């Protein structure tokens, strides 16, 4: 190297060395000015959800030099609906549901089909996951994590052990367990909170999955079957019987899902239909899986095939986003196995990237449920296939049964929902 007259490196050489060092360390020096800040909207507002998102964002910024402007909201769906066509963020977290489909169909989301091809994502994500993010054969989002949602049941082993009960593994055993719990002092065996509608929707989804199986379930979702068909009426009748028998916590209308979980923790209830994220909440208070609680899928009726109902989450780019290139850099990052594992290991979910080995980050609950459902058929949560107007009618009818289980006509209820569809 050439020194200047004072025996020191010249400024040009020093500058060159600095650039070499920065690039050698993997820092893309010009990226902040090349891409600018990326505005991100998401709904992970508290607890391990928030921690997982903040960890993901920090890792992305450290790896790329691109700054993220994170904005978390409660009432997220309403917020996105208001801004997605007028003043959207560069990136929006989203569930791959009916809203997602509607946004894609009306041109509110950037078509990422070519992006998937360019980045090789079709080789990274299994086909059954890729299909869940497709709308008319085009892809508009990138999946980040999976929770098991519909059909998931948590059992309070502290209550079960005190009463000498075993976890049910057949539909008949499940029904008998409800009766036995109530007869032995658990006045309302099933925890539920539907201050928000979705936990109640999950109860019906679980019952319906147990009696209908995947083919009929998907047929109803796709409009090939009717809400007036026998399996739907059977599911509503089971729900009606459970309400009439007072199996549900009567305070449910005033509770959110976490408040309902407290009735489960306190032993006031012993069974809870809730996504596997509830297991993460239990672990945070020191409860041990298979010791204090057990998580499984609801057993199906005899002759009915079980199937998985995942909640697949990820990110989309609104078509009117200001910083599309910066947003795509983020999607490249969140598709990576290491980024997804870091996120899922905190949040208590599963990475959809096929290169991520669940044994490296999952606990025994996650591993057990994944091994059961990995090779089953999959479908999205039932109400995710329907518009808000249909969901409103469905919710009204569920509450009608709740309010007067002996005076309702199930056939009429199903006919009214079908009319809304």
N, C-alpha and C positions, 0 to 999 in steps of 0.2 A: 504493500500500500504506500501511496505517496504522502509524505508529511509536508506541512507548510514550513515556512522559514523558521517558525518557533518550535519545530519538532512535534507539532500536533497534527491531528487529522484535520483536513480542511472541511468547511461547512458542507460542501456538496457531497463529500464522501460520508460525513456523519449522517446527513439526511438519507442517503442511500442505505446506510447500515440500519437506520431506524426502520425504514420500510421493510427491509429484508427480515429484521427481527419480528416485526408485527405479523407479516404474512407467514413467517415460519412458525409462529405460535398459533396459527389458525384464525387470526382475527381479520375479518374483512374490513379493512380500514375505511374504505369509501362507502360501505353499505348504508350508514345512517343518512348521508346526503343523497345516495342513490334512490333510497326507498322512502325515507321520511317515517314519521310515526304512523302506527297502524291502530285505528280505533276498533276496539273489540267490545261487543255486548255479550253478556252471559248471565246465567241464572244461578250460579253456584255462590250463594250469598253468605254462607256460614259454615262453621264446623270443618270437617275433613274435606267437604266439597270445595270450600273456599281455599283451604290450604293446598289442595291438589292443583287447582287452577293457578294459584300464585306461584307454585313451584314450577309448573309447566311454563309459565310466562317468563320467569327468571332464567330458566334454562335456555329458552329460545333467545332471549336477549343476549345472554353470555355467548351463545354459539354463533350468533349472526350479527350482533351489533345493532339490530333493528329494535326500536323502542315500541312497546305496546302501551296503549292507553286503555286500561281495563275499566269497564263499567258494569257492575252487577246490579240486577233488578229483581225485586219481588214483583208478582203480577207480570211476569216476563212476556207471556204470549200476547197480552194486550198491548204492551209497550212496543214489541216488534211489529205488530199489526199496524200500529199508528204511523211508524216511521219508515217501514221497509221500502215504500214506493216514493217517499218524499225526501227524507233526510236520514238515510240509513248509515249504519257503521260500515267499516271495511270488512269486518267479520262478525258473524252472529253464531253463537252456539245454538244448536237446535236438535230436537228430536225428529226422527224420520217418521213423520205421522201425516195425518190428513192436511194439517196446516202447511207442512213442507210441500206436499203434493200440490196444493192449491197455489202456493207461491211460485212453484216451478212452472205450472201450467199457464199462469198469467204473465210470465216473463219477469217476475220479481227477483229471480235468482240467476246467477251466472252459470251457464252450462259448462260443466267441468269434465265432460266426456273425453275431450282431447287431452286435458290435463292428466286424467287417469292413464291414458295411453302413454303419454310422454314420460311420466314418472314411474311407469311399470306397476301401478297400483293394482291392476287386475291380477297380477301374479302374487301380490302381497296379501290381499284380503280374500277369504274364501267366497265362493260364488253365492252361498246363501246369505252372506252379509252384504255383498255387493248388490244383490237383488233388492235388499231392503232400502237402499238409498236411490234406486232407480225410479224414474217417472217416465213412462212410455219409452223405456229402453235407453234413456239418457240419464247421466249422473249429475247431480247438482250439489253434492256435499261429500265430505270425507269423514268417515267414522273415527271416533276417538276411543270410546269405551262401551262396554256392555254391562247392564245389570239384568239379572233375572227378575222379572216383575210379575206378570200374571201367573196365577197358580202357585205362588210361593207361600208357604205356611211356616210360621215360627211357633214352636212349642216351648212353654215354660217348664223345664225339667224339674225345677224346684217344687212346683205344684204337683207335677205328675209323680215324682218320686215320693212325696209326702202321702199321696193317695194310692201308691202302689200301682200306678198305671204305666203302660207302655205306649210309645208313640205308635199311632195307627199306620198301617201300610196298605190297607185295602179300603175301598169305599165303605163297606159295611162296618169295618172297625172304626172309621172316622165318625160315622153317624152314631155308633154306640158310645164312642168316647165323649161326644157332646152330651149325651144323655147321662153318662156316668159322672161327668164333672158336675153337672147341675144337681144331680141327686146327692152328691157328696160335698155340698157347701159352696161350690163355685157358682153362684147364682146366675151370673151372666158369663159364660165361658169364653165368648169371642170378643176380643178388643176391636173397636172400630171408632174412627173419628172422621166425620164427613162435614166439618166446617168448610172444607174444600170438597168438591165433588169426586175427585179422582180416587180417593181411597175406597169409596163405596162402589165405584165402577170396577175396581180391582176385585172386590168380593164377588160380584156377578160374573166377571170374566173367569175367575177360578172355578166357580160352580159350573158355568157353561162349558168350559174346557173339559171338566171331569165327566160330563154327560154326553158331549157332542163329538169329541175327537177332532183331529186336524182338518179332515176333508170338509165336514159340514161347517166347521168354524170359519174356514177360509171361503167357503161357498156363501155364507151369510155376509162376510166382509166384502166380497166381490159382487154382491147382488144376485148371485145365482140361486140362493135359498132365501126364504122369507122369514120374517120375524114371527109369523103366525104358525110356522112349522113346529112339529111336536118337540124336538129337542130344546127349542127356545122356551116354549111353554113349560117344559119340565124344569128347566133351570129357574125360571121365575117362581114356580110352585115350591121348589126347595127353599129358595130365599124367603118366600112367604111363610113357610112352615117354621123356619128358623126365627123369624121375627115373632111369629105367634107364640112360639115356645120360649121366648125371651132369652134366646141364646146370646144376643148382642147386648153390649153395654148400653143402657138406655141414655147415657149422657153423650152418646156419639154425635148428635147434631151440633154440639157446641165445642167439639174437640178437633184440633188438627192432628196430623198423624203422630207427631212426637208426644203430644199430650195423651193420645190413646196408648202409645207405647208405655207411658208411665203406669197405666192401669195394669199392663202386662208385667212390668217390673215389680210392682207392688203386690202381685198375686191376686188382684181383684179379678183378673181375667187370666186365661191360660193358653189361648190360641189367638194368633194374629195373622191375618192375611195382609202381607206387606212385602214390598220388594226386598231384595237381599241387602240393601243399604241399611235396613234396620239392624242387621247383625253387626255392622260396623258400629252403630250407635251403642249396642249392648257391650261390645268389646271395650269401648271407650270408658265405660263405668266399671270395668273389671270382670264382667261376666265371661265365662269360658265356654266356647262351643263344645257341645256334646257332654258338658258337665252341668252348666246352668241353663242352657237352651239348645234347641236342635232346629235346624232349618231343612226343609224338604219341599218337594212339589206335592200338591194335593193329589192323593191317589184317585185314579179314574175308576168309573164304574166298570163292572165286569164286561169284557168285550170291547171296551173303548180304548183306543190307542192314545198314549200320552204324547205330549209335544211341548216344546219350549216356547215361552213367550218372553222374548227379551225386550228390554228398553235400550235401543241403540242410540247413542248420543254422538254428536260430532259438530262440525262447523260448516257453514255455508258462506258464500260471498254474495251479497246483494248485487243485482245487476247495475245499480246506480252508485256503487261504492266508489269513493274517490281514489283509494290507493290499492288498486287491484293487484299490482305486481308485489307489493309488500304483503298483501293478504295471501297470495299464492306461496310466498316463501314460508309463511306460517303453516299453511296446509302441508307443504312438503315436510316440515319439521314434525307436526303432530301425527303424520302417517308413519313415522319411524317407530320401530319396535321399542327402542330404549326410551323414547319420550312417552310412549303409551304405557309402558311398564311403570315408569316413575309416577305417572298420573294415577294409574289403577291401584298401585300398591298403597297409596295414601287414601284414596277414595273408597277402597273396598270393592272395586269392580273388576272387570276382565278386559284385557286388550284384545281387540279384534284382529290385530296384525298376526298373521299365521306364523311369523318368526319369533313371536314372544312365547316363551315357555312358561305356562302358568305355575309350574313347580318352583320357579325362581322367585316368585313374588306373591303367590296366592297362599291363603291359609287353608286348613283342611276343609272348611265349609265351601269356599270357592272351588277348590279342586273337586270335591265330591259332586257338587251340583253341575259343574262343567262336564265331568265324566259321564254323568247321567244324561244330560241334555244335548251334548255335542253332536250326536248322531241321530237325534230325533228330528222330525219335521219342526219347522219354526213358523211362527206367525207373530205379528205385532199385537200389542194390547188392543182388545176388541174395539173400544170406542175411538181409537186412533184412525180407524178406517172411515169414520163418519163425520159429517159436517157438524158445526156448532148447533145448528137448528135441530138436528136429530138428537144430538147429545142433550140438548135442553129438554126435549120431550122425554127421552129416556130417564133423565134425572128426575123429572116430575113424577113419572110413573114409579120409580124406585121409592120416592118419598111417599107416594100415595099408599104403597104397600106397607111402608114403615108406619104410617099414621093409622091405618085401619086394615090389618092383615086378614081379618075375618070377613070383611065386607067388600073385598075387591073381586073383580072378574078378570082372571088372568088372560082369557082369550081376548077380551075387549082391550086390555092393556097392550097386548102384542099387536092387535090390529091397528091401534092408534100409532104405535111406533112405526109399523110398516107403512102407514099412510104418510108419515113424515119423511120416511126414506124415499 
